[in-house]
Amino acid sequence: MASMRRYLDLLRQRDFALLWGGATISALGDGMSFVALLWLLIERGGTATDVGWLAAIHTAPVIIGGIATGVILDMYDPRKVLAIDNALRGLVMASVPIASALDVLTTAHLYVVAAVYGLLFMTSAAGIPSLITRLVRGPNLTTANAMESLTFSLSGLIGPGVAGLLIAIVGAPFVLAIDALTYVIFVACLLGMRGGGSRPEESQAARGRAASPTEPAASPTEPAASRGLGPAVRFILGAPAIVAITLFYMSVNVAGGLVTVVIPLYVRDVLQGGPETFGLLLSVLNAGDLLGLLVVGAVSWRWPLGRSIAWALFISGLVILLWLLQPPVVALAGILFAWGAFSSSLTPWAQTIRMRLIPPQMRGRVFALLRTAMQSSRPVGAVAAGFLLASGDLTIAIVAIGLLFLVPGFIGIWLPALGRGPTAEPDRR
């Protein structure tokens, strides 16, 4: 129970509780909205090609939005930027049930809504960690990052299932109205925060002390010429640990794209199962992920986080290769649960490394650039799966998934840049 006190300590901090609670409610709405948009398109007679275009439009603008949003977050109070972002997305989502009620909803309208969501998505994806660094210090930082990861895991676990039930009962437009309401709740939480507008490192005490090896000191002012993306790119390229874990995470996302294609095909062709088996395996995978995140956020971890990430990758790759034995459903569920538990540590540990190494005055830009790069790699796996599975043999795809974890993990175990640097427990001197 003592280890769970970290979570309680964070939730007792009013501003963090508002940020995390609002973000989680909003993310649950997002988990429902994409299902509702797809179903509305199908109800309107959308073809498989139409659905593919909607999925692409829902994600592709992330690249454009991610490039612009980092500069904005570093120039202005991220709390207010997030509030404006969520207010805009709430209005856009609300436009669908309004148009449906007026009987003027079109397929083009659905595409526009998906595009606006994708364009603005990175504002919250980069803005939330920027705010976390202003609200949380010391050993609770990894716990806070684990809680942010829990937000997305809960969204993926609960959102689609709830959306399916609600669509059957009250219809897809009502689900999008609920999503619009979740944005309003997040805006209220953000505006209810008392702090978060200024960096803790920029306090008088912080300016008066020397920077620790794991927490760079903030510059109280930054020349206008250095507020573009150039300094952020140069910082990233000059930080070997951040470059390494970003490339590792891109490899993991490619593997994730493969997995989303391989699991349903394995269920259909090997297990001879149906959608209930597919849903069960996805739930088990998410359950392992949730358990791993809870443990990572609760324990004291004093080993270098970079090296720990490498070992987690390597072990995850070994676990996933057990899939080659063509296990029955129960054994496969155990493999996916263990894989989710081991790989779940990657996000909070990597985020803690970034937060401790990135200079406060450019966190918005760096977070946005890194998350944009990582998000853009997942579709590569889904496309690659089509080529690897052209023969109908799942073996090559499963080996590829394992290698996408094993190879970066093995490299990271020996990479000098990951053998030093921040741990989950900063040195208190």
N, C-alpha and C positions, 0 to 999 in steps of 0.2 A: 504493500500500500504506500510505503514511503516514496517509491519511485514514481507513483502516479501523482504525487504532490506537485510535480513540475507542471502538469496540466492544470491543476487547480490554481496554482500560483499565477499562471498566465491568465486564466479566466477571471481571476479576482482583479486584474488590471483592467479598469473600465474601458479604456480606449482600445486595448487589444481585443477584449471580448466583443466590443461593438464591431471592430474590423472583421474578426474571424466569423462571428455570427452572421453579419450581413453578407459577407462573401459566400459563406456556405449556403445560405438561403437562396442567393442569386444563382449560384452554381447548380443547385438542384433544379431551379427553373430552367436553366440552360440545358440540363440533361433531358428535360421534357420537351423543350421547344423544337429541337431538330427532328424528333420523332413526329411531332405534330405537323411540321412543315412538309415532311416527306409524305405523310398520310394525306394531307390536303392535296398535294400534287397528284397522288395516285387516285384519289376520289375524283379529281378533275380529268381523269383519263390519261395521266402522264405515262409515258413509256419508260422502259429501262434506260434509254438514252437520256430522257428528261431527268430521271432520278440521278443519273451519274453527273449531269450538268449541275444539278442543285447541290450535290455533295461537293463538287469542285468549287463552285461559287461560294459555298459556305466556309471554305478553308483558304482558298488561294489569296484573297486580299490581305491575309495575315501578314504576308511579306511586305506589302506596301505600308500597311498600318504600323508594323513593327519598326520600320525604319524611321517614321515620323514621330511616333509616340515617345521614344526615349528622350529626344531633344525637348519636347514639351514638358515631360515629367521633371527634367532637371532645371527648367526655367521657372516653373510655377509650383505652387503648393500641390503635391500629388493627391492630397485628400480632396481638394476642390476639382482637380482634373478628373479623378475617379468619379466624383459625384456628377459632373457634367456628362461624362461618358455613359454612366448607367442611366441617367435621365434620358439621354438621346436614344439608347437602345430600348428603354422601356416604351418610349413613344412609338418607335418603329414596330415593336412587337404588338403594341396595342392597336396599331393601324389594321392588322389582319382581322381580328374579330369585329372591329368597327366596319370594315369594308364588307365582311361576310354578312353582317346584320343588315347592311344597306343593299346587299345583293349586287355589289360592284367589284367583288374580288376577282382578280385575274391571275393567270399563271405568271405573267411578268412581274406582278406585285410580289409574289412569293420569292422570285429570284432576287428582286431588289432588297427585300428584307434579309435574305441569306447573305447577300453581298455586304450590306451595312454591318451585320453582325461580325462577319469575318474581318472587315476593315478596322473595326473598333476593338476586337477581341484582345489584342496585345496591350491595350491601355490598362486593363485590369491585370493581365498576366504579368506585366512588368511593374505596374504601379503598386500592387499589393506587397511584393517583396521590398520595394523601395520604402513603403510605410513601415513594414516590420522592422527594418534596420533602425528606424527612428523611435520605435516603441519598445524594443527588446534589446537587452544587452546581456553579456556574460553567458553562463552555462545554459540559460533558457533559450538561447538562439536556435539550437538544433531542435528543441522541442517545438518552438514556434514554426520552424520549417516543416517538421513532421505534421503539424496540425494543418498547415496550408496544403500539403499533399493529401491529407485525409479529406479535405474539402473536395478535391477532384475525384478521389476514389469513391466517396459517398455519392457524388453526382452520377458517376458512371454506374454504380451499383443500384441506386434507387430510382433515379430519374426516368430511364426508359421504361421500366416496369410500371411505375405509377402512371406515366403518360399513356401507355397502352390501355390500362384499366379506365382512365378518365376519358380517353377518346371513345371507348366503347359505350360509356355511360352518358357523357354530356357533349361529346364531339370535339374535334381538333381545335376549332376556334376558341373554345372556352379554355383549353390548355394553354394557348398562347396568351390569353387574358391573365391567367395565373402567373405566367412568366413575367408579364409586364408588371404585375403587382410585386413580384420578388425584387425587381429592379428598384421600385419605389421604396421598398423596405431597406435595401442596401444604401440608397441615397440618404434616407433618414438616419441610418446608423453612422454614416460618414459625417454628416452634418452635426450629429450629436457628440462626436468626439471632441474632447477639450484640447488635445495636443495633436502631434503628428505633422504639423506644418513646418516645423524647424527641426534640423538635425540635432540629436543629442550631442554629437561630437562637436557642434559649433557653440556649445555653452562656454562661458568664460573659463570654467575649470578645464574643459577639454582643450581649449586653445593654449592653456598654460602648461600642459604636460606634454612630454614627448610621446610620440606614437609608439605603441607596442608593436612587436613583430607581426602580430596577427590582426591588428586594427589600425589601419592607416589614419593619420590625422587629417582632418578636413581643412581645406583652404577656405577662409571666411568669404573670400571673393574670388571670382573666376573671370578672367578677361573675356569679353564678348567674342573675340576671335577664336577662343578655345572651346566654345560651347557647341560646336558642330559635332559631326560623327567622327571626324578625323582623330581627335584625341582618344576617343573611346576605342576605335579600331586599333590604334597604336598601343594602347594599354593592353588590350586583349592579346595581341601578337607578342607583346613583351612579357606575358605572364604564362610560363610553361605549364603550370598546374591547371590554370583555367582552360588553356587550349586543349590539354590532354583530356580533361573530364568532359569538355564540350564534344570533342570528337568521339569519346566513348559513348556519350549519351545519344549522339546522332546514330551510332551503330546500333544501340539498343532500340531506338525508334524504328530503324529499318527492320529489325527483327520483329518488333511489335506489329508492323504492317504485314509481315509474312504470317504471323500467328493468327491475325484476324481472318485470313483466308484459309489457313491450314486446318484450324479447329473444326469449322463446320463441315469441311470436306472429309476429315477423319471420322467425324460422327456419322456422316451419311454412308461413306464407302467402306469403312473398316468396322465400326461399331454397329452399323445397320440401325442407327438410332434416328430420332426425330428432333423437332425443335425443343422438346422438353429436356432431352439429354444435352443439347447444345446450351440451353439456358443454364442448366445445372452446372456444367463445367465452367462457364463464364462466372457464375456466382462463386464457385469454389476458388477460382483464380483471384477474384476480387477480395474474397475473405482472407486468403493468405496475404495479400497485399496490405489489407487493413491491419491484420495482426502484426505484421512486420513493422509497419509505421508506428503503431502504438508502442512496441518494444523499443524501437530506435529513439523515440521521443522521450522515453521514460528512464533509460539506463544512463549511467555515467560512462563516457567513452573517452579514453585517454590515449588511444593510438592515433597516429596520423590519419586523417580522414581520407586523403588521396589514396594511400596504400590500402585502407579498409575498403574503399570503393572497388579497387582492382581485385581484391580477394572475393568480394561479393559478386562481381561479374564472373570471375573464373568458376566459382562454385555454382552459380546459376547456370552457366553453360554446361557443366557436368550433369546437373540435374535434368536439364531439358533433353540431353542426349539419351536419357533413359526411355524417352518416347520412341526411340528406334526399336525397342523390344516389342512394339505393338501391344501395349498393355490393355487389359479390359477396362471398362469404364471406371470402376472403383480405384484401380491402380493409377489410371491416368489422372483422376481427380486428385489423388495424393501427390503426384508429380507436379501438377499445376499449382496446388496449394503451396508446396515447398518452394517452387520457383517464384511464385508471387511474394512469399515471405522473404526470401533472400534478396530478390531484386528491388524490393520496396525501399531499401535503405539508400539507394542511389540518389534519389531526389533530395531528401533533407540533408544528407552529408555534402553533396555537391553544392547545394544552395548555401550552406554554412561556410564552405570554403570561399565562395564568391563574395558573400557579405563581409567576410573578414579581410579580403584582399582588395576589393574594389574601392577606390577613393570615394568618399561620400558625395562629392560634387558631380560625379559622373555615373552614379549608380543607375539612374533611370535609363540612360543611353546604353550602358553595357548590358543591363538586364534585358532590355528590349532586343538588342542585337543578338545576344546569346539565345534567348528563347525563340526568336524568329528563326534562327538557323536550326535549332533543334526541332521545332514544329514542322519545318519544311521537309525534314528527312523521312517522316513516317509514310507519306504517300509513295515514296520510292520502293518501300518493301511490298506494298500492295501491288504495284505495277510489276515488280520483279517476280512476285508469286505467280503471276500469269504465265511467265516464261518457264519458270522452274517446274510448274505443274502441267505443262502442255502435254506431257506423256502420260499423265494420270498417276505417276508414281510420287508419293509423298516423301519418300526417303531423302531425296536431294534437298527439298525445302526444309525438312527437320534438321538435317546436318548443317545447312546454312544458318538456321536460327541459332544452333548451338555454337557455331564458329563465331557468329557476330557477338557473342558474349565471351567465349573462351579467348579469342585472339587479343582483343583489347585488354581483357583481364590479365593475361600472361604478360603483355607488354607493360602494363601498369605496375605489376608486382616488382619489376626490375627498373622502372623508370625513376631516376634520381629525384626529379621534381616532385614526385608523389610520396617520397619517403620522409619528407620534412614538411613543415608548414602547420596550419591550424589543426587542432583536434576539436572534439565536441566540448571539451572542458578547457577553456583558456587558462593560461598560467596567471594566477593572481599575485602580482608582485606590487 
